[in-house]
Structures are given as C-alpha cells and as structure tokens.
C-alpha cells in the first residue's frame, strides 16, 4: 500500500506538534520523512552484495540486465530502497506469468543458487522469489538470520527437502508463502509457533504428515487471518484450539490496521502486502484489502472426526474450506453465527444429519458446496439457499428440497406396474416388487447425476490446480498471433 502525504508548511507542522496524541505524532514523522528529497544513492556495500547474489543465479531472460556497476541499485529491476537512507528494503524477483508455459515461464525463470550475500541486506523486509526454478534445492537455512524480513514468498519456486527450522527465528515475519513446492516436507512444525506476528501462512502441497501435532502449533498464532494448508497429507482431528486464533474471532478493523502499518513504516511507507488466494473456486489477488480477509483452507487432506463446534467462535471468518477429507458427524448447529462467512465448502466428506437451520443466517454467503456427503432431510428454506445450484447439494441420496430436483413428493411417485415376464428386451428383466423397482430407477438416476457432476468437478479441479501452477488454459487472440509469428520467424 502506497500512502502519499502532502508536505506541510511550518505553521501546520507546529500545530500538530502541540498535539499530544500519539497517532498524530506517528503521522507527523511519516509526513516529514516523505518531505525530504530523495538525494541519497544506493548503499555501496549492498550494491556489491546484490551483484554477488546475481552472479550465483542463472538468468536466461536477462531480466536482471539493469543490475550493473554503472547504475544506481535503487533503480534496478525488482529493487526498492528506503526513501531517506537509500538502503535496500525490498526485492521483487518473482517470475512473470507466461500463458504458453506448461508449468512456469522457463524462458524467464531464475535458476541457480541463492547466495548468502543477501545477509548483507540488513534492512531487507520483503523478499519475493516465487515461481522461479531452483531445481529442487533446499530452502537456504541462512534466510532464518534475516531478522528484518516481514514478507517471504517462495511459492512455486521448485524448492525441495526439509524446510529449515531456522525460519522460526524470523520474529517480525507477517507473511510466509512456501506453498506450491511439492518436494518440501516438515518433520517438526513447532517452530511455526514462534512467528507470533504471522498474518498469512500458505503451505499448500507441502508434506506435513510427519508431525502429529501440526495444528496445535498453528493455534498459537493469534494474529493469523489467512491459513492455507490444502493438500498437506494431514491426518487426525481438527483441534478445538482453533478458537485461539483471535484475529479470526473478531470482525476486521481497517482503521486499526492502517495505524499498525504506519507504526511499522514510519520511515518507509511504500511497503505493499498482497497475496494470491483461491476463494469461491477462483483465484484472486488481495492487496490493500488484505487486512479484511479471514480464510481457513484445510481441504484435500486426510482429516477425520467431526467439525468442532468451537469453529463457530471464529466470527470474522469469511471463507472455510474443509472439502475432500474424511470428516464425519454433523455441521455445527451454531454455524449461522459466523456472520461474515462468504464461502463454505464441505464437499466430499462423510458428514451426515440435517443441514442446520441456522445456515440461513449466513446472509453474506455466496459460495456453498455440500455435495457428496450423507446429509438427509429437507434443505432449509431461504431465498439465498434456494438460489444456489443443485450441483452444490448433489450426492446426498437422502437430501431433498429446492434447489435439488429431487423432492419428498418425487420420492413417492408411483411407477406403473409392469408385467412379471419382462420390462422389454432392451432393458432386461425387472421384478414386479415396488421396492425393487424404486431401487433400480433410483440407482439409474444417481448414476446419471454422478457421471455428470464428476465430469464437471473434475474439469473444475483441473482448472483450479492449473491456476495454482500459473497455467493459462485460454490464450487471448493477440497472444496466439504473437505465437504464430514466433514460430514463423523460427522456421525461417
């Protein structure tokens, strides 16, 4: 988030100085820091460190061509410096998105090694190396010594091996994104509880099954607002201690967050917090409104047991995804008290019982998927629930009511009595007993629905994971023309 403040004249500055309010003091310091001309050049020691960092990398697209001795390092591609001191505070070196790539843009992905020269960037608070290709190399343990880091993004950069526990030393870290690296694993996840300032955590596709107390460590992160642990081979029960994540138990407060941001960036204001999230089945990037997001994603694991009623204590939660697990029991009766909930996905579990009536209180709910469970009874009646697609409830044989075509009345429709001999030569022999006839036609009806829905869900699943790999399934016309031109020039 970039905040721009006008320079104040001496009279207005004096007026503010008389105000004893601490918030105004913070504002004054920020304003004065931005009023100073940016006359300082890049720190020479840090410039040499960056050049050594570049030397250890392979840069096939020459995207770091501006990194040279003759240029001020504060003007290099991906480098941002403090406005006043000229010290390097951010490195934005994430790989660009290529619509033609099968995985990532191999033509521009950085490769090679991450040099310890980064340790000389003592004021670095933002490091993004996402979607590059480090060939399965382990995450360097020395990153745990970069105590100024507040944002570390290594998403989908082809890292492998054991995640170093030294990352637990980054006490100022607010955002940790290690997801998309399927070769990474954790043996003891207790170090994560040391990151008490953590706001967002993305560990998708990382093997966490070796630590049986994985989520107990998560419960100690009271500031957490984004928790993405999808596809982690997690097992066991969802612990009740989730209620301890107090940041999700309260409604968002954008005013307080702005003052917190100011407190951390009195001198350096242009720090931007943004992450890529998949909510409501689609990928979205959250920037300035990130403090308003509350997400828990534990999908595609091996979690068992029931959904703890304590999860209803997370009043500020906006997206809850527990799909594709082995959960049993009922939906908590108090689910309706999570008033900010916009997305709820409990599909592909073994949940049973009736859909609780309190769900109609979720007035912000715009994405709901309860498909392929064992729910029974009638879907609660409300304009909102009946507006969802039937596919969101399908796969629950005993569930009836709109929007499902299947209703209680339809279940009792009489089928004309057929002769004992045969139904027809094409359909084979059907016995006359009514229960058998009903079971037969119900079986055919379910098979038809399952084939259709399975196809739709599979395509949706493929699109979802392709997006997570930054894959484009549709290329704009202009891109296709450029592609044809490239091929034509190559053949000539």
URURGI-V79023 format. One record per backbone hydrogen bond with DSSP energy under -1.0 kcal/mol. NH is the residue of the N-H (numbers start at 0). CO is the residue of the C=O. Records with the same first field share a line. If there is no record, write none. Layout:
NH->CO / CO
This chain:
12->8
13->9
14->10
15->11
16->12
17->13
18->15
24->20
25->21
26->22
27->23
28->24
29->25
30->26
31->27
32->28
33->29
34->30
38->36
42->85
46->42
47->43
48->44
49->45
50->46
51->47
52->48
53->49
54->50
55->51
56->53
57->110
61->58
64->61
66->63
67->65
70->67
74->71
75->72
78->75
79->89
81->86
85->81
88->79
89->79
90->125
91->77
92->127
94->129
105->103
107->104
108->104
110->57
112->55
117->114
118->115
119->116
120->117
121->119
123->120
124->88
125->88
126->150
127->90
128->152
130->154
132->109
133->156
135->157
136->133
142->139
143->140
144->141
145->142
146->144
148->145
149->124
150->124
151->174
152->126
153->176
155->178
156->153
159->136
160->182
162->184
166->163
167->164
168->165
169->166
170->168
172->169
173->149
174->149
175->199
176->151
177->201
178->201
179->203
183->180
184->160
185->206
191->188
192->189
193->190
194->191
195->193
197->194
198->173
199->173
200->225
201->175
202->227
204->229
205->202
206->183
207->231
210->207
213->210
216->212
218->214
219->216
220->217
221->219
223->220
224->198
225->198
226->294
227->200
228->296
230->298
241->238
242->239
243->240
244->241
245->243
246->221
247->244
256->252
257->253
258->254
259->255
260->256
261->257
262->258
263->259
264->260
274->285
276->283
278->281
281->278
283->276
285->274
289->286
291->288
292->289
294->224
295->318
296->226
297->320
299->322
301->233
303->235
310->307
311->308
312->309
313->310
314->312
315->247
316->313
317->293
318->293
319->342
320->295
321->344
323->346
325->302
327->304
334->331
336->333
337->334
338->336
339->314
340->337
341->317
342->317
343->366
344->319
345->368
347->370
349->326
351->328
358->355
359->356
360->357
361->358
362->360
364->361
365->341
366->341
368->343
369->391
371->393
373->350
375->352
376->397
378->399
385->381
386->383
387->384
391->388
392->389
398->395
399->376
400->405
403->400
410->406
411->408
412->409
422->427
427->423
436->432
437->433
438->434
439->435
440->436
441->437
442->438
443->439
444->440
445->441
446->442
447->443
448->444
449->445
450->446
451->447
452->448
453->449
454->450
455->451
456->452
457->453
458->454
459->455
460->456
461->457
462->458
463->459
464->460
465->461
466->462
467->463
468->464
469->466
470->465
479->475
480->476
481->477
482->478
483->479
484->480
485->481
486->482
487->483
488->484
489->485
490->486
491->487
